[in-house]
């Protein structure tokens, strides 16, 4: 466990920075082409990782054999949420986006109630779910500096959280029989390919500036490919429950990065929404995190 917390903080710092990378890149690059490039290039990098660890031919065989689950994950865990986050950040600050996406565990809890076998659900987790949605309402509805577009942008991020939650539930089931890096590679490639037709109609009319290209490069290499490798290593070593604690850390990093590097204000509504959402997440999932695990799924 000596490496657990440093690795968790590393992953949170990378994912927290991803919101800032997107905010910089979306100034010059529309969401669809940006995220198509993100998925395809990250997928190619991960292909290299698979070829290095498994060998080129076995890697291709595994990707071909598991194209169906990769396609599903590419749609609900890459293409759709990637696009929603980028579109949302055209209208809201990166720090607000980071806070809004901390609702992922709330949606995961709701979906797991139906799709995964759980212990009996008590009153406390349901109160946590309700509290999380109150936090979303505070974040989106009070003092939206960008007007209704800011509300729409915030809700787009929340919808991406629902998509990520669905992807997490599906991935948790599929990773029992398919290696995590194979699913990560296949889903990134599939997600990028899904966005290509839409991206073809939104190509930049001029060459994006260095800041936008740098933001996209950092998002692709560090926020996607590198983060995926850390993600599946943590799943293998510590399991999905302990990994889910990263959700508590990401918003703080997003706020710090946004304020320090993008001069984004930290509003009372943002802090109030963050407090309510994280309190809801703690009530909805905290008890499960404290219980010992009988056995972790293989990553």
C-alpha positions in Angstrom: 0.0 0.0 0.0 3.0 2.3 0.2 2.6 3.3 -3.4 -1.2 3.5 -3.4 -1.6 7.1 -2.4 1.2 8.6 -4.5 -0.1 6.7 -7.5 -3.7 7.9 -6.8 -2.6 11.5 -6.5 -0.6 11.2 -9.7 -3.7 9.9 -11.6 -5.9 12.7 -10.1 -3.4 15.3 -11.0 -3.3 14.1 -14.6 -7.0 13.9 -15.0 -7.5 17.2 -13.2 -5.1 18.8 -15.7 -7.0 17.3 -18.6 -9.8 19.8 -18.1 -7.3 22.7 -18.5 -5.8 21.0 -21.6 -9.2 20.8 -23.2 -10.1 24.4 -22.3 -6.9 25.6 -24.1 -7.3 23.4 -27.1 -11.1 24.0 -27.7 -10.4 27.7 -28.3 -9.0 26.8 -31.8 -10.2 23.2 -32.4 -13.8 22.1 -32.4 -14.8 19.2 -30.1 -15.3 16.5 -32.7 -11.9 16.8 -34.5 -10.1 17.4 -31.2 -11.5 14.2 -29.6 -11.2 12.1 -32.7 -7.5 12.9 -32.7 -7.3 12.3 -29.0 -8.8 8.8 -29.3 -7.0 7.7 -32.4 -3.5 8.9 -31.4 -3.9 7.6 -27.8 -5.1 4.3 -29.3 -2.0 4.1 -31.5 0.3 4.8 -28.5 -1.5 2.1 -26.6 -1.1 -0.3 -29.6 2.6 0.2 -29.3 2.4 -0.7 -25.6 0.4 -3.8 -26.4 2.8 -4.8 -29.1 5.7 -4.3 -26.7 4.2 -6.3 -23.9 2.4 -9.1 -25.8 4.1 -9.1 -29.2 2.7 -7.5 -32.4 0.7 -10.5 -33.7 -0.9 -11.5 -30.3 -1.8 -7.8 -29.8 -3.6 -7.6 -33.1 -5.3 -11.0 -32.4 -6.6 -9.8 -29.1 -7.9 -6.5 -30.5 -9.6 -8.3 -33.4 -11.2 -10.9 -31.1 -12.6 -8.2 -28.8 -13.8 -5.7 -31.2 -17.4 -5.8 -30.1 -16.8 -4.8 -26.4 -14.2 -2.3 -27.6 -16.8 -0.7 -29.9 -19.4 -0.4 -27.0 -16.8 1.1 -24.7 -15.5 3.3 -27.5 -19.0 4.8 -27.8 -20.1 5.2 -24.2 -16.7 5.6 -22.5 -14.8 7.6 -25.1 -16.6 9.2 -28.1 -19.8 10.5 -26.4 -18.3 11.7 -23.1 -15.2 13.1 -24.8 -17.3 15.2 -27.1 -19.7 16.3 -24.3 -16.8 17.5 -22.1 -15.2 19.4 -25.0 -18.5 21.0 -26.0 -19.3 21.9 -22.4 -15.9 23.6 -21.9 -16.7 25.9 -24.8 -19.2 27.5 -22.4 -17.8 27.0 -18.9 -14.5 27.2 -17.0 -12.4 24.1 -16.8 -12.7 24.1 -13.0 -16.5 24.0 -13.2 -16.2 21.1 -15.6 -14.0 19.2 -13.2 -16.5 19.7 -10.4 -19.5 18.7 -12.5 -17.8 15.4 -13.6 -17.3 14.4 -9.9 -20.9 13.2 -10.2 -19.7 10.0 -11.9 -19.9 7.8 -8.7 -23.5 9.0 -8.1 -24.5 7.8 -11.6 -22.5 4.6 -11.1 -24.3 3.9 -7.9 -27.7 4.4 -9.6 -26.8 2.1 -12.5 -25.2 -0.5 -10.4 -28.4 -0.8 -8.4 -30.0 -2.3 -11.5 -27.2 -3.9 -13.5 -24.8 -5.2 -10.8 -25.7 -7.4 -7.8 -25.4 -5.2 -4.7 -26.2 -5.5 -1.0 -29.5 -4.1 0.2 -29.5 -0.3 -0.4 -30.2 1.7 2.7 -31.5 5.2 3.2 -28.1 6.9 3.6 -26.9 6.1 0.0 -30.1 7.4 -1.4 -29.8 10.6 0.5 -26.3 10.9 -0.9 -27.6 10.6 -4.5 -30.2 13.3 -3.8 -27.5 15.5 -2.3 -25.3 15.0 -5.3 -28.0 16.3 -7.6 -28.6 19.3 -5.4 -25.0 20.0 -5.8 -25.4 19.9 -9.6 -28.3 22.3 -9.3 -26.2 24.7 -7.3 -23.3 24.5 -9.7 -25.4 25.0 -12.8 -28.2 27.2 -11.6 -26.8 29.8 -9.3 -24.8 32.7 -10.7 -24.0 31.2 -14.1 -21.7 33.9 -15.5 -22.2 32.7 -19.0 -26.0 32.7 -18.9 -28.0 29.8 -20.2 -25.1 28.6 -22.3 -23.2 28.1 -19.1 -26.1 26.0 -17.7 -26.1 23.9 -20.9 -22.3 23.5 -20.7 -22.5 22.3 -17.1 -25.3 19.9 -17.9 -23.3 18.5 -20.8 -20.5 17.6 -18.4 -23.1 16.0 -16.1 -24.4 14.0 -19.0 -20.8 12.9 -19.8 -20.6 11.6 -16.2 -23.7 9.4 -16.9 -22.0 8.1 -20.0 -18.7 7.4 -18.1 -20.7 5.7 -15.4 -22.4 3.4 -17.9 -18.9 2.7 -19.4 -17.6 1.9 -16.0 -20.3 -0.6 -15.3 -19.9 -2.3 -18.7 -16.1 -2.3 -18.4 -16.3 -3.8 -14.9 -18.2 -6.8 -16.4 -16.0 -7.2 -19.5 -12.7 -6.8 -17.7 -13.3 -10.1 -15.9 -12.6 -12.0 -19.2 -10.6 -9.4 -21.3 -7.3 -7.8 -20.3 -7.7 -4.2 -19.3 -5.1 -2.8 -21.7 -6.7 -4.5 -24.6 -10.1 -2.9 -23.8 -8.4 0.5 -23.3 -6.6 0.3 -26.6 -9.6 -1.0 -28.5 -12.0 1.5 -27.0 -9.7 4.5 -27.7 -9.4 3.5 -31.4 -13.1 2.8 -31.7 -14.0 6.1 -30.0 -11.8 8.1 -32.3 -13.2 6.3 -35.4 -16.8 7.0 -34.3 -16.0 10.7 -34.2 -14.2 10.9 -37.6 -17.4 11.5 -39.7 -18.5 14.4 -37.5 -14.9 15.7 -37.3 -14.7 15.9 -41.1 -17.3 18.6 -41.1 -15.6 20.7 -38.3 -12.0 20.9 -39.4 -10.3 24.2 -38.5 -10.3 26.8 -41.2 -6.8 27.9 -40.1 -3.9 26.2 -38.4 -4.5 26.2 -34.6 -2.0 28.1 -32.6 0.8 26.6 -30.5 -1.1 26.7 -27.3 -4.1 24.7 -28.7 -1.8 22.1 -30.3 0.2 21.8 -27.1 -3.0 21.4 -25.1 -4.2 18.6 -27.4 -0.9 16.9 -27.4 -0.7 16.9 -23.6 -4.3 15.7 -23.4 -3.6 12.9 -25.7 -0.3 11.6 -24.4 -0.7 12.3 -20.7 -4.4 12.7 -20.0 -5.4 9.7 -22.1 -2.7 7.1 -23.1 -0.5 7.5 -20.0 -3.5 7.8 -17.7 -5.0 4.6 -19.1 -1.9 2.6 -18.2 -1.9 4.0 -14.7 -5.6 3.3 -14.4 -5.3 -0.4 -15.3 -2.2 -0.9 -13.2 -4.2 0.5 -10.2 -7.1 -1.8 -11.0 -4.8 -4.8 -11.0 -3.0 -3.9 -7.8 -5.7 -2.3 -5.7 -9.1 -2.9 -7.3 -11.9 -0.7 -8.5 -13.2 0.4 -5.1 -9.9 1.9 -3.9 -9.4 3.4 -7.4 -12.7 5.2 -7.2 -11.3 7.5 -4.4 -9.6 9.4 -7.2 -13.0 11.1 -7.8 -12.6 13.0 -4.5 -9.2 14.5 -5.7 -9.8 15.4 -9.3 -12.0 18.5 -8.7 -9.4 20.1 -6.3 -6.7 19.7 -9.0 -9.0 21.1 -11.7 -9.8 24.2 -9.5 -6.1 24.8 -8.8 -5.0 24.4 -12.4 -7.9 26.6 -13.7 -7.1 29.4 -11.2 -3.3 29.2 -11.5 -2.9 28.8 -15.3 -6.1 30.0 -16.9 -7.0 32.8 -14.4 -10.4 31.3 -13.8 -12.4 32.6 -10.8 -13.4 30.3 -8.0 -17.0 31.3 -7.3 -19.0 30.6 -4.2 -21.5 28.6 -6.3 -18.6 26.4 -7.6 -17.3 25.7 -4.0 -20.9 25.1 -2.7 -21.7 22.7 -5.6 -18.4 20.9 -5.0 -19.1 20.5 -1.3 -22.6 19.1 -1.9 -21.5 16.7 -4.7 -18.6 15.3 -2.8 -20.8 14.9 0.3 -23.3 13.1 -1.8 -20.6 10.8 -3.3 -19.3 10.1 0.2 -22.7 9.1 1.4 -23.6 7.1 -1.7 -20.3 5.1 -2.0 -18.2 5.7 1.1 -19.7 2.9 3.1 -18.9 0.4 0.3 -15.3 1.7 0.1 -14.7 1.0 3.8 -15.9 -2.6 3.7 -13.3 -5.2 2.9 -13.4 -6.8 -0.5 -13.8 -10.5 -0.9 -12.1 -10.6 -4.3 -11.2 -8.1 -6.9 -12.0 -8.5 -10.6 -8.9 -9.1 -12.7 -7.7 -6.0 -14.6 
